[in-house]
Amino acid sequence: MPGTDIRQDADVRPDLSFGDGDHERFAHYVDKDKIVDSAVNGTAVVALCGKVWVPSRDPKKFPVCPDCQRIYESLPEGD
């Protein structure tokens, strides 16, 4: 239909560890360069926790993914 834009988030790898759908309620840590590429080209990104998707929502409206947070905090400073 002209003038209609449908955008769908797609997980390449199903994440069944959050059986209740909570994985869709979090903001995830992703390399900044990958976010820019995704915004420009619509390519999928991979979060620290392993979630794969094409971002389309404002991450500031969601709490940080606990798995991403744990992994981020375990990284050496400067990386």
PyMOL Python script that loads the backbone (N, CA, C, O; Angstrom):
from pymol import cmd

cmd.read_pdbstr("""\
ATOM      1  N   MET A   1       0.848  -1.172   0.000  1.00  0.00           N
ATOM      2  CA  MET A   1       0.000   0.000   0.000  1.00  0.00           C
ATOM      3  C   MET A   1       0.899   1.242   0.000  1.00  0.00           C
ATOM      4  O   MET A   1       1.765   1.350   0.867  1.00  0.00           O
ATOM      5  N   PRO A   2       0.730   2.165  -0.919  1.00  0.00           N
ATOM      6  CA  PRO A   2       1.568   3.357  -0.975  1.00  0.00           C
ATOM      7  C   PRO A   2       1.455   4.182   0.304  1.00  0.00           C
ATOM      8  O   PRO A   2       0.367   4.347   0.856  1.00  0.00           O
ATOM      9  N   GLY A   3       2.574   4.689   0.756  1.00  0.00           N
ATOM     10  CA  GLY A   3       2.593   5.534   1.944  1.00  0.00           C
ATOM     11  C   GLY A   3       2.591   4.762   3.245  1.00  0.00           C
ATOM     12  O   GLY A   3       2.588   5.369   4.317  1.00  0.00           O
ATOM     13  N   THR A   4       2.591   3.450   3.184  1.00  0.00           N
ATOM     14  CA  THR A   4       2.594   2.631   4.390  1.00  0.00           C
ATOM     15  C   THR A   4       3.963   2.004   4.559  1.00  0.00           C
ATOM     16  O   THR A   4       4.515   1.430   3.621  1.00  0.00           O
ATOM     17  N   ASP A   5       4.502   2.118   5.752  1.00  0.00           N
ATOM     18  CA  ASP A   5       5.800   1.539   6.052  1.00  0.00           C
ATOM     19  C   ASP A   5       5.624   0.576   7.204  1.00  0.00           C
ATOM     20  O   ASP A   5       5.207   0.973   8.292  1.00  0.00           O
ATOM     21  N   ILE A   6       5.940  -0.689   6.974  1.00  0.00           N
ATOM     22  CA  ILE A   6       5.841  -1.687   8.024  1.00  0.00           C
ATOM     23  C   ILE A   6       7.253  -2.073   8.413  1.00  0.00           C
ATOM     24  O   ILE A   6       8.060  -2.456   7.566  1.00  0.00           O
ATOM     25  N   ARG A   7       7.543  -1.972   9.692  1.00  0.00           N
ATOM     26  CA  ARG A   7       8.866  -2.322  10.194  1.00  0.00           C
ATOM     27  C   ARG A   7       8.695  -3.399  11.245  1.00  0.00           C
ATOM     28  O   ARG A   7       7.890  -3.264  12.166  1.00  0.00           O
ATOM     29  N   GLN A   8       9.452  -4.456  11.101  1.00  0.00           N
ATOM     30  CA  GLN A   8       9.306  -5.581  12.002  1.00  0.00           C
ATOM     31  C   GLN A   8      10.656  -5.938  12.598  1.00  0.00           C
ATOM     32  O   GLN A   8      11.640  -6.072  11.871  1.00  0.00           O
ATOM     33  N   ASP A   9      10.714  -6.096  13.940  1.00  0.00           N
ATOM     34  CA  ASP A   9      11.931  -6.575  14.585  1.00  0.00           C
ATOM     35  C   ASP A   9      12.003  -8.076  14.352  1.00  0.00           C
ATOM     36  O   ASP A   9      11.014  -8.788  14.527  1.00  0.00           O
ATOM     37  N   ALA A  10      13.167  -8.549  13.959  1.00  0.00           N
ATOM     38  CA  ALA A  10      13.310  -9.975  13.699  1.00  0.00           C
ATOM     39  C   ALA A  10      14.498 -10.529  14.456  1.00  0.00           C
ATOM     40  O   ALA A  10      15.614 -10.028  14.322  1.00  0.00           O
ATOM     41  N   ASP A  11      14.268 -11.549  15.243  1.00  0.00           N
ATOM     42  CA  ASP A  11      15.341 -12.267  15.904  1.00  0.00           C
ATOM     43  C   ASP A  11      15.802 -13.362  14.973  1.00  0.00           C
ATOM     44  O   ASP A  11      15.012 -14.215  14.567  1.00  0.00           O
ATOM     45  N   VAL A  12      17.081 -13.345  14.632  1.00  0.00           N
ATOM     46  CA  VAL A  12      17.620 -14.396  13.786  1.00  0.00           C
ATOM     47  C   VAL A  12      17.731 -15.681  14.596  1.00  0.00           C
ATOM     48  O   VAL A  12      17.513 -16.773  14.072  1.00  0.00           O
ATOM     49  N   ARG A  13      18.070 -15.548  15.871  1.00  0.00           N
ATOM     50  CA  ARG A  13      18.231 -16.686  16.762  1.00  0.00           C
ATOM     51  C   ARG A  13      17.182 -16.580  17.859  1.00  0.00           C
ATOM     52  O   ARG A  13      17.232 -15.642  18.655  1.00  0.00           O
ATOM     53  N   PRO A  14      16.233 -17.513  17.928  1.00  0.00           N
ATOM     54  CA  PRO A  14      15.240 -17.406  18.980  1.00  0.00           C
ATOM     55  C   PRO A  14      15.881 -17.539  20.349  1.00  0.00           C
ATOM     56  O   PRO A  14      16.717 -18.416  20.566  1.00  0.00           O
ATOM     57  N   ASP A  15      15.497 -16.689  21.254  1.00  0.00           N
ATOM     58  CA  ASP A  15      16.021 -16.725  22.610  1.00  0.00           C
ATOM     59  C   ASP A  15      14.916 -17.245  23.510  1.00  0.00           C
ATOM     60  O   ASP A  15      13.994 -16.510  23.864  1.00  0.00           O
ATOM     61  N   LEU A  16      15.012 -18.506  23.877  1.00  0.00           N
ATOM     62  CA  LEU A  16      13.962 -19.146  24.658  1.00  0.00           C
ATOM     63  C   LEU A  16      14.207 -19.077  26.155  1.00  0.00           C
ATOM     64  O   LEU A  16      13.423 -19.621  26.932  1.00  0.00           O
ATOM     65  N   SER A  17      15.279 -18.420  26.572  1.00  0.00           N
ATOM     66  CA  SER A  17      15.609 -18.363  27.990  1.00  0.00           C
ATOM     67  C   SER A  17      14.660 -17.472  28.779  1.00  0.00           C
ATOM     68  O   SER A  17      14.620 -17.558  30.006  1.00  0.00           O
ATOM     69  N   PHE A  18      13.906 -16.629  28.113  1.00  0.00           N
ATOM     70  CA  PHE A  18      12.940 -15.753  28.768  1.00  0.00           C
ATOM     71  C   PHE A  18      11.547 -16.133  28.275  1.00  0.00           C
ATOM     72  O   PHE A  18      10.914 -15.341  27.576  1.00  0.00           O
ATOM     73  N   GLY A  19      11.063 -17.294  28.609  1.00  0.00           N
ATOM     74  CA  GLY A  19       9.827 -17.834  28.078  1.00  0.00           C
ATOM     75  C   GLY A  19       8.635 -16.892  28.106  1.00  0.00           C
ATOM     76  O   GLY A  19       7.681 -17.087  27.352  1.00  0.00           O
ATOM     77  N   ASP A  20       8.668 -15.874  28.959  1.00  0.00           N
ATOM     78  CA  ASP A  20       7.517 -14.975  29.066  1.00  0.00           C
ATOM     79  C   ASP A  20       7.626 -13.748  28.175  1.00  0.00           C
ATOM     80  O   ASP A  20       6.779 -12.858  28.258  1.00  0.00           O
ATOM     81  N   GLY A  21       8.645 -13.675  27.325  1.00  0.00           N
ATOM     82  CA  GLY A  21       8.782 -12.545  26.411  1.00  0.00           C
ATOM     83  C   GLY A  21       9.521 -11.361  26.990  1.00  0.00           C
ATOM     84  O   GLY A  21       9.553 -10.300  26.367  1.00  0.00           O
ATOM     85  N   ASP A  22      10.123 -11.506  28.172  1.00  0.00           N
ATOM     86  CA  ASP A  22      10.831 -10.397  28.808  1.00  0.00           C
ATOM     87  C   ASP A  22      11.987  -9.865  27.976  1.00  0.00           C
ATOM     88  O   ASP A  22      12.366  -8.705  28.137  1.00  0.00           O
ATOM     89  N   HIS A  23      12.564 -10.685  27.084  1.00  0.00           N
ATOM     90  CA  HIS A  23      13.696 -10.227  26.289  1.00  0.00           C
ATOM     91  C   HIS A  23      13.329  -9.044  25.409  1.00  0.00           C
ATOM     92  O   HIS A  23      14.209  -8.303  24.972  1.00  0.00           O
ATOM     93  N   GLU A  24      12.048  -8.858  25.142  1.00  0.00           N
ATOM     94  CA  GLU A  24      11.603  -7.720  24.333  1.00  0.00           C
ATOM     95  C   GLU A  24      11.402  -6.466  25.173  1.00  0.00           C
ATOM     96  O   GLU A  24      11.071  -5.410  24.634  1.00  0.00           O
ATOM     97  N   ARG A  25      11.594  -6.566  26.468  1.00  0.00           N
ATOM     98  CA  ARG A  25      11.357  -5.437  27.366  1.00  0.00           C
ATOM     99  C   ARG A  25      12.637  -4.783  27.849  1.00  0.00           C
ATOM    100  O   ARG A  25      12.602  -3.953  28.757  1.00  0.00           O
ATOM    101  N   PHE A  26      13.762  -5.142  27.259  1.00  0.00           N
ATOM    102  CA  PHE A  26      15.049  -4.630  27.710  1.00  0.00           C
ATOM    103  C   PHE A  26      15.768  -3.843  26.626  1.00  0.00           C
ATOM    104  O   PHE A  26      15.559  -4.052  25.431  1.00  0.00           O
ATOM    105  N   ALA A  27      16.627  -2.925  27.083  1.00  0.00           N
ATOM    106  CA  ALA A  27      17.598  -2.271  26.214  1.00  0.00           C
ATOM    107  C   ALA A  27      18.875  -3.093  26.326  1.00  0.00           C
ATOM    108  O   ALA A  27      19.215  -3.577  27.406  1.00  0.00           O
ATOM    109  N   HIS A  28      19.581  -3.249  25.215  1.00  0.00           N
ATOM    110  CA  HIS A  28      20.762  -4.106  25.188  1.00  0.00           C
ATOM    111  C   HIS A  28      22.007  -3.310  24.834  1.00  0.00           C
ATOM    112  O   HIS A  28      21.926  -2.281  24.163  1.00  0.00           O
ATOM    113  N   TYR A  29      23.167  -3.794  25.292  1.00  0.00           N
ATOM    114  CA  TYR A  29      24.451  -3.185  24.947  1.00  0.00           C
ATOM    115  C   TYR A  29      24.907  -3.696  23.588  1.00  0.00           C
ATOM    116  O   TYR A  29      24.965  -4.904  23.359  1.00  0.00           O
ATOM    117  N   VAL A  30      25.235  -2.756  22.673  1.00  0.00           N
ATOM    118  CA  VAL A  30      25.704  -3.073  21.326  1.00  0.00           C
ATOM    119  C   VAL A  30      26.816  -2.093  20.979  1.00  0.00           C
ATOM    120  O   VAL A  30      26.791  -0.945  21.421  1.00  0.00           O
ATOM    121  N   ASP A  31      27.786  -2.535  20.194  1.00  0.00           N
ATOM    122  CA  ASP A  31      28.870  -1.672  19.732  1.00  0.00           C
ATOM    123  C   ASP A  31      28.290  -0.445  19.018  1.00  0.00           C
ATOM    124  O   ASP A  31      27.441  -0.586  18.137  1.00  0.00           O
ATOM    125  N   LYS A  32      28.745   0.757  19.395  1.00  0.00           N
ATOM    126  CA  LYS A  32      28.214   2.002  18.822  1.00  0.00           C
ATOM    127  C   LYS A  32      28.288   2.031  17.297  1.00  0.00           C
ATOM    128  O   LYS A  32      27.353   2.491  16.640  1.00  0.00           O
ATOM    129  N   ASP A  33      29.379   1.550  16.738  1.00  0.00           N
ATOM    130  CA  ASP A  33      29.523   1.552  15.278  1.00  0.00           C
ATOM    131  C   ASP A  33      28.459   0.681  14.615  1.00  0.00           C
ATOM    132  O   ASP A  33      27.985   0.990  13.522  1.00  0.00           O
ATOM    133  N   LYS A  34      28.096  -0.391  15.274  1.00  0.00           N
ATOM    134  CA  LYS A  34      27.080  -1.300  14.720  1.00  0.00           C
ATOM    135  C   LYS A  34      25.697  -0.638  14.751  1.00  0.00           C
ATOM    136  O   LYS A  34      24.880  -0.861  13.857  1.00  0.00           O
ATOM    137  N   ILE A  35      25.441   0.172  15.777  1.00  0.00           N
ATOM    138  CA  ILE A  35      24.153   0.877  15.873  1.00  0.00           C
ATOM    139  C   ILE A  35      24.014   1.853  14.706  1.00  0.00           C
ATOM    140  O   ILE A  35      22.954   1.938  14.086  1.00  0.00           O
ATOM    141  N   VAL A  36      25.084   2.588  14.409  1.00  0.00           N
ATOM    142  CA  VAL A  36      25.052   3.541  13.297  1.00  0.00           C
ATOM    143  C   VAL A  36      24.806   2.805  11.987  1.00  0.00           C
ATOM    144  O   VAL A  36      23.979   3.233  11.182  1.00  0.00           O
ATOM    145  N   ASP A  37      25.515   1.707  11.769  1.00  0.00           N
ATOM    146  CA  ASP A  37      25.338   0.912  10.553  1.00  0.00           C
ATOM    147  C   ASP A  37      23.905   0.392  10.455  1.00  0.00           C
ATOM    148  O   ASP A  37      23.306   0.402   9.379  1.00  0.00           O
ATOM    149  N   SER A  38      23.363  -0.059  11.579  1.00  0.00           N
ATOM    150  CA  SER A  38      21.990  -0.559  11.586  1.00  0.00           C
ATOM    151  C   SER A  38      20.995   0.536  11.244  1.00  0.00           C
ATOM    152  O   SER A  38      20.045   0.310  10.494  1.00  0.00           O
ATOM    153  N   ALA A  39      21.213   1.726  11.795  1.00  0.00           N
ATOM    154  CA  ALA A  39      20.303   2.843  11.533  1.00  0.00           C
ATOM    155  C   ALA A  39      20.338   3.252  10.062  1.00  0.00           C
ATOM    156  O   ALA A  39      19.305   3.598   9.488  1.00  0.00           O
ATOM    157  N   VAL A  40      21.523   3.212   9.453  1.00  0.00           N
ATOM    158  CA  VAL A  40      21.682   3.632   8.064  1.00  0.00           C
ATOM    159  C   VAL A  40      21.237   2.543   7.091  1.00  0.00           C
ATOM    160  O   VAL A  40      20.533   2.819   6.120  1.00  0.00           O
ATOM    161  N   ASN A  41      21.653   1.307   7.358  1.00  0.00           N
ATOM    162  CA  ASN A  41      21.431   0.220   6.403  1.00  0.00           C
ATOM    163  C   ASN A  41      20.350  -0.782   6.795  1.00  0.00           C
ATOM    164  O   ASN A  41      19.977  -1.635   5.990  1.00  0.00           O
ATOM    165  N   GLY A  42      19.847  -0.687   8.019  1.00  0.00           N
ATOM    166  CA  GLY A  42      18.822  -1.627   8.468  1.00  0.00           C
ATOM    167  C   GLY A  42      19.352  -3.018   8.757  1.00  0.00           C
ATOM    168  O   GLY A  42      18.601  -3.993   8.717  1.00  0.00           O
ATOM    169  N   THR A  43      20.654  -3.118   9.051  1.00  0.00           N
ATOM    170  CA  THR A  43      21.245  -4.417   9.343  1.00  0.00           C
ATOM    171  C   THR A  43      21.022  -4.806  10.800  1.00  0.00           C
ATOM    172  O   THR A  43      20.845  -3.948  11.664  1.00  0.00           O
ATOM    173  N   ALA A  44      21.034  -6.091  11.057  1.00  0.00           N
ATOM    174  CA  ALA A  44      20.851  -6.603  12.411  1.00  0.00           C
ATOM    175  C   ALA A  44      22.105  -6.350  13.241  1.00  0.00           C
ATOM    176  O   ALA A  44      23.211  -6.259  12.708  1.00  0.00           O
ATOM    177  N   VAL A  45      21.915  -6.239  14.551  1.00  0.00           N
ATOM    178  CA  VAL A  45      23.014  -6.075  15.495  1.00  0.00           C
ATOM    179  C   VAL A  45      23.001  -7.250  16.467  1.00  0.00           C
ATOM    180  O   VAL A  45      21.994  -7.943  16.611  1.00  0.00           O
ATOM    181  N   VAL A  46      24.140  -7.460  17.132  1.00  0.00           N
ATOM    182  CA  VAL A  46      24.243  -8.515  18.139  1.00  0.00           C
ATOM    183  C   VAL A  46      24.593  -7.865  19.466  1.00  0.00           C
ATOM    184  O   VAL A  46      25.612  -7.185  19.582  1.00  0.00           O
ATOM    185  N   ALA A  47      23.749  -8.075  20.465  1.00  0.00           N
ATOM    186  CA  ALA A  47      23.990  -7.526  21.800  1.00  0.00           C
ATOM    187  C   ALA A  47      25.026  -8.372  22.531  1.00  0.00           C
ATOM    188  O   ALA A  47      25.327  -9.491  22.117  1.00  0.00           O
ATOM    189  N   LEU A  48      25.567  -7.835  23.615  1.00  0.00           N
ATOM    190  CA  LEU A  48      26.522  -8.594  24.416  1.00  0.00           C
ATOM    191  C   LEU A  48      25.937  -9.920  24.890  1.00  0.00           C
ATOM    192  O   LEU A  48      26.661 -10.907  25.015  1.00  0.00           O
ATOM    193  N   CYS A  49      24.639  -9.949  25.153  1.00  0.00           N
ATOM    194  CA  CYS A  49      23.983 -11.165  25.650  1.00  0.00           C
ATOM    195  C   CYS A  49      23.702 -12.169  24.538  1.00  0.00           C
ATOM    196  O   CYS A  49      23.311 -13.303  24.816  1.00  0.00           O
ATOM    197  N   GLY A  50      23.899 -11.765  23.277  1.00  0.00           N
ATOM    198  CA  GLY A  50      23.667 -12.670  22.158  1.00  0.00           C
ATOM    199  C   GLY A  50      22.396 -12.404  21.378  1.00  0.00           C
ATOM    200  O   GLY A  50      22.182 -13.022  20.335  1.00  0.00           O
ATOM    201  N   LYS A  51      21.549 -11.507  21.850  1.00  0.00           N
ATOM    202  CA  LYS A  51      20.318 -11.192  21.127  1.00  0.00           C
ATOM    203  C   LYS A  51      20.669 -10.562  19.778  1.00  0.00           C
ATOM    204  O   LYS A  51      21.522  -9.678  19.697  1.00  0.00           O
ATOM    205  N   VAL A  52      20.006 -11.027  18.730  1.00  0.00           N
ATOM    206  CA  VAL A  52      20.218 -10.515  17.373  1.00  0.00           C
ATOM    207  C   VAL A  52      18.904  -9.920  16.894  1.00  0.00           C
ATOM    208  O   VAL A  52      17.875 -10.595  16.910  1.00  0.00           O
ATOM    209  N   TRP A  53      18.929  -8.646  16.464  1.00  0.00           N
ATOM    210  CA  TRP A  53      17.720  -7.982  16.002  1.00  0.00           C
ATOM    211  C   TRP A  53      18.064  -6.690  15.283  1.00  0.00           C
ATOM    212  O   TRP A  53      19.206  -6.234  15.328  1.00  0.00           O
ATOM    213  N   VAL A  54      17.091  -6.108  14.627  1.00  0.00           N
ATOM    214  CA  VAL A  54      17.238  -4.792  14.002  1.00  0.00           C
ATOM    215  C   VAL A  54      16.552  -3.796  14.934  1.00  0.00           C
ATOM    216  O   VAL A  54      15.328  -3.819  15.060  1.00  0.00           O
ATOM    217  N   PRO A  55      17.319  -2.919  15.591  1.00  0.00           N
ATOM    218  CA  PRO A  55      16.734  -1.973  16.543  1.00  0.00           C
ATOM    219  C   PRO A  55      15.730  -1.028  15.885  1.00  0.00           C
ATOM    220  O   PRO A  55      15.943  -0.537  14.776  1.00  0.00           O
ATOM    221  N   SER A  56      14.637  -0.790  16.598  1.00  0.00           N
ATOM    222  CA  SER A  56      13.639   0.136  16.074  1.00  0.00           C
ATOM    223  C   SER A  56      12.955   0.935  17.179  1.00  0.00           C
ATOM    224  O   SER A  56      12.092   1.767  16.898  1.00  0.00           O
ATOM    225  N   ARG A  57      13.328   0.693  18.419  1.00  0.00           N
ATOM    226  CA  ARG A  57      12.674   1.392  19.534  1.00  0.00           C
ATOM    227  C   ARG A  57      13.693   2.198  20.327  1.00  0.00           C
ATOM    228  O   ARG A  57      14.892   1.924  20.267  1.00  0.00           O
ATOM    229  N   ASP A  58      13.216   3.186  21.064  1.00  0.00           N
ATOM    230  CA  ASP A  58      14.071   4.033  21.887  1.00  0.00           C
ATOM    231  C   ASP A  58      14.531   3.245  23.115  1.00  0.00           C
ATOM    232  O   ASP A  58      13.709   2.933  23.977  1.00  0.00           O
ATOM    233  N   PRO A  59      15.832   2.911  23.219  1.00  0.00           N
ATOM    234  CA  PRO A  59      16.302   2.109  24.342  1.00  0.00           C
ATOM    235  C   PRO A  59      16.176   2.812  25.691  1.00  0.00           C
ATOM    236  O   PRO A  59      16.191   2.156  26.733  1.00  0.00           O
ATOM    237  N   LYS A  60      16.052   4.138  25.681  1.00  0.00           N
ATOM    238  CA  LYS A  60      15.922   4.871  26.936  1.00  0.00           C
ATOM    239  C   LYS A  60      14.607   4.572  27.649  1.00  0.00           C
ATOM    240  O   LYS A  60      14.455   4.885  28.830  1.00  0.00           O
ATOM    241  N   LYS A  61      13.657   3.968  26.937  1.00  0.00           N
ATOM    242  CA  LYS A  61      12.350   3.665  27.520  1.00  0.00           C
ATOM    243  C   LYS A  61      12.311   2.291  28.192  1.00  0.00           C
ATOM    244  O   LYS A  61      11.267   1.879  28.698  1.00  0.00           O
ATOM    245  N   PHE A  62      13.453   1.576  28.198  1.00  0.00           N
ATOM    246  CA  PHE A  62      13.486   0.217  28.719  1.00  0.00           C
ATOM    247  C   PHE A  62      14.627   0.045  29.703  1.00  0.00           C
ATOM    248  O   PHE A  62      15.652   0.715  29.574  1.00  0.00           O
ATOM    249  N   PRO A  63      14.476  -0.840  30.689  1.00  0.00           N
ATOM    250  CA  PRO A  63      15.599  -1.131  31.587  1.00  0.00           C
ATOM    251  C   PRO A  63      16.676  -1.908  30.834  1.00  0.00           C
ATOM    252  O   PRO A  63      16.395  -2.554  29.824  1.00  0.00           O
ATOM    253  N   VAL A  64      17.901  -1.841  31.328  1.00  0.00           N
ATOM    254  CA  VAL A  64      19.023  -2.533  30.686  1.00  0.00           C
ATOM    255  C   VAL A  64      18.896  -4.037  30.926  1.00  0.00           C
ATOM    256  O   VAL A  64      18.548  -4.480  32.021  1.00  0.00           O
ATOM    257  N   CYS A  65      19.181  -4.796  29.900  1.00  0.00           N
ATOM    258  CA  CYS A  65      19.179  -6.255  29.970  1.00  0.00           C
ATOM    259  C   CYS A  65      20.149  -6.694  31.072  1.00  0.00           C
ATOM    260  O   CYS A  65      21.311  -6.289  31.054  1.00  0.00           O
ATOM    261  N   PRO A  66      19.702  -7.509  32.024  1.00  0.00           N
ATOM    262  CA  PRO A  66      20.597  -7.919  33.106  1.00  0.00           C
ATOM    263  C   PRO A  66      21.812  -8.710  32.606  1.00  0.00           C
ATOM    264  O   PRO A  66      22.900  -8.575  33.167  1.00  0.00           O
ATOM    265  N   ASP A  67      21.648  -9.523  31.575  1.00  0.00           N
ATOM    266  CA  ASP A  67      22.782 -10.283  31.036  1.00  0.00           C
ATOM    267  C   ASP A  67      23.791  -9.351  30.388  1.00  0.00           C
ATOM    268  O   ASP A  67      24.994  -9.502  30.602  1.00  0.00           O
ATOM    269  N   CYS A  68      23.319  -8.377  29.591  1.00  0.00           N
ATOM    270  CA  CYS A  68      24.221  -7.398  28.979  1.00  0.00           C
ATOM    271  C   CYS A  68      24.960  -6.608  30.058  1.00  0.00           C
ATOM    272  O   CYS A  68      26.164  -6.381  29.947  1.00  0.00           O
ATOM    273  N   GLN A  69      24.245  -6.194  31.092  1.00  0.00           N
ATOM    274  CA  GLN A  69      24.837  -5.415  32.181  1.00  0.00           C
ATOM    275  C   GLN A  69      25.942  -6.214  32.867  1.00  0.00           C
ATOM    276  O   GLN A  69      27.027  -5.688  33.115  1.00  0.00           O
ATOM    277  N   ARG A  70      25.670  -7.476  33.171  1.00  0.00           N
ATOM    278  CA  ARG A  70      26.648  -8.338  33.845  1.00  0.00           C
ATOM    279  C   ARG A  70      27.900  -8.512  32.975  1.00  0.00           C
ATOM    280  O   ARG A  70      29.022  -8.419  33.473  1.00  0.00           O
ATOM    281  N   ILE A  71      27.706  -8.762  31.683  1.00  0.00           N
ATOM    282  CA  ILE A  71      28.837  -8.946  30.764  1.00  0.00           C
ATOM    283  C   ILE A  71      29.624  -7.644  30.622  1.00  0.00           C
ATOM    284  O   ILE A  71      30.854  -7.659  30.657  1.00  0.00           O
ATOM    285  N   TYR A  72      28.929  -6.528  30.464  1.00  0.00           N
ATOM    286  CA  TYR A  72      29.580  -5.222  30.333  1.00  0.00           C
ATOM    287  C   TYR A  72      30.453  -4.926  31.545  1.00  0.00           C
ATOM    288  O   TYR A  72      31.592  -4.482  31.403  1.00  0.00           O
ATOM    289  N   GLU A  73      29.919  -5.172  32.732  1.00  0.00           N
ATOM    290  CA  GLU A  73      30.660  -4.888  33.963  1.00  0.00           C
ATOM    291  C   GLU A  73      31.858  -5.801  34.149  1.00  0.00           C
ATOM    292  O   GLU A  73      32.785  -5.459  34.883  1.00  0.00           O
ATOM    293  N   SER A  74      31.854  -6.961  33.493  1.00  0.00           N
ATOM    294  CA  SER A  74      32.977  -7.892  33.624  1.00  0.00           C
ATOM    295  C   SER A  74      34.105  -7.595  32.637  1.00  0.00           C
ATOM    296  O   SER A  74      35.194  -8.156  32.757  1.00  0.00           O
ATOM    297  N   LEU A  75      33.850  -6.704  31.646  1.00  0.00           N
ATOM    298  CA  LEU A  75      34.862  -6.359  30.656  1.00  0.00           C
ATOM    299  C   LEU A  75      35.949  -5.482  31.278  1.00  0.00           C
ATOM    300  O   LEU A  75      35.658  -4.657  32.144  1.00  0.00           O
ATOM    301  N   PRO A  76      37.197  -5.654  30.842  1.00  0.00           N
ATOM    302  CA  PRO A  76      38.271  -4.764  31.347  1.00  0.00           C
ATOM    303  C   PRO A  76      38.016  -3.328  30.896  1.00  0.00           C
ATOM    304  O   PRO A  76      37.464  -3.089  29.821  1.00  0.00           O
ATOM    305  N   GLU A  77      38.424  -2.382  31.730  1.00  0.00           N
ATOM    306  CA  GLU A  77      38.246  -0.968  31.371  1.00  0.00           C
ATOM    307  C   GLU A  77      39.009  -0.637  30.111  1.00  0.00           C
ATOM    308  O   GLU A  77      40.109  -1.141  29.885  1.00  0.00           O
ATOM    309  N   GLY A  78      38.407   0.230  29.277  1.00  0.00           N
ATOM    310  CA  GLY A  78      39.036   0.663  28.038  1.00  0.00           C
ATOM    311  C   GLY A  78      38.632  -0.154  26.834  1.00  0.00           C
ATOM    312  O   GLY A  78      38.959   0.220  25.708  1.00  0.00           O
ATOM    313  N   ASP A  79      37.925  -1.271  27.032  1.00  0.00           N
ATOM    314  CA  ASP A  79      37.473  -2.093  25.911  1.00  0.00           C
ATOM    315  C   ASP A  79      36.051  -1.758  25.546  1.00  0.00           C
ATOM    316  O   ASP A  79      35.496  -2.350  24.621  1.00  0.00           O
TER     317      ASP A  79
END
""", "prot")
cmd.dss("prot")
cmd.show_as("cartoon", "prot")
cmd.util.cbc("prot")
cmd.orient("prot")
